């Protein structure tokens, strides 16, 4: 009787679940699920934000309000191929690389 109990207990301990429970118990499957979650929750939104920021910087025009990555607020005075001239104060114009522009606010148009 005792050996029958040990045999049944051993069989129950080594039996692998089948179906979806067996699939979820596999570490390889869980690693794949984690990678997919990281992609959709972290990587993909960052790529989208980077593309949107690049489009805003590419569409810079004179008169747009900008904030640089250093925190300087100013108005775009002139746009060159790789740089932007930003007016930060009366009579003060600084030249920044385009990637240094963190935020772009389009110039406000006067409504009639």
N, C-alpha and C positions, 0 to 999 in steps of 0.2 A: 504494500500500500504506500509506504513511504517513497519507494523508488518511482512509483507511478506519479505521485505528486511532484517530485523533482523533475521528472521528464516533462510533465505538462507545464511546469513553471519555466523550465528552460526553453521550451518551444514557444511559449507566449512572449518571453523576453527577446528572442531572436526573430520573431515574426515581423516582417516589414509591412507597414500599412500600404494599401493599394489605392489607386485612384488619385483624387486631388490631394488627399492627406499625405500620400506617399510622395507626391511631387513637391509639396510645400516643405516636407521634412528634409529634402536634399539641399545641402549647402550651396551647390553650384547654381541651383535655381534661385535661391535667395540672393546670391551675389548679382546675378543678372537683373533681378527685380530692383535691387539697390542702384545699379548703374542706370537703369531706365528712369528711375525716380529722380536721381541727381540730374540727368539730362533735362527732363521736362520741368523740374523745379528751379534749377540753378543756371545751367549752361544756356539753354534756349532763350530765357528772358534777357540774360545779359547780352547775347548776340543781337537780339532785337533792339535793345536800348542803344547798343553801339552803332547799329546801322542807322537808327533814327537820329542820333547825335551827329553822325557823319553827314547825313543829308541836310541837317540844319546848318552845319558849318559850311557845307558846299554852297548853300543858298544865301550866304551872307550878302547883304547889300549895305550901302552907305546909309546911315541913319538908324540901323538896328541897335537896340540896346543889348549889351552883352555883359556877362560876368566871366572873368578868367578863372583858371584853376587856382590861381593865387588869391582870389577873392576881390580883385579890382573890378569895380563897376565902371562902365563907360559906354560911349556911343561910337559905333564904327564910323571912321572917317574915310578910309580908303581900303579896298581889298586888292591884294596882289595874288600871285600864283600860290605861294606857300605861306605868306604872312598877312596879317591884318593890322592896319593902323587904327588904334583906338584912342579916342579923345577922352581923357579921364578928368580933366579940369580945363578951365578957360586958358588957352594958350599952351596946354600940355598934351602932346600926342605921343603915345608909346606904340612901339611895334612889337607884336606878338606872333608866334607861330600859330597856324590855324589849330593844331591839336590842343593848344593851351586854352582855347575857348570852351568853357564848361557849360554855360547856359546862354541861349539866344532868345530874345524877346523881339518880335517884329515891331518896326516903328508904327506908331499909332497914326492912322489917317484921320483927318478932320472930316467930321460928318456935316453935311449941308443942312 
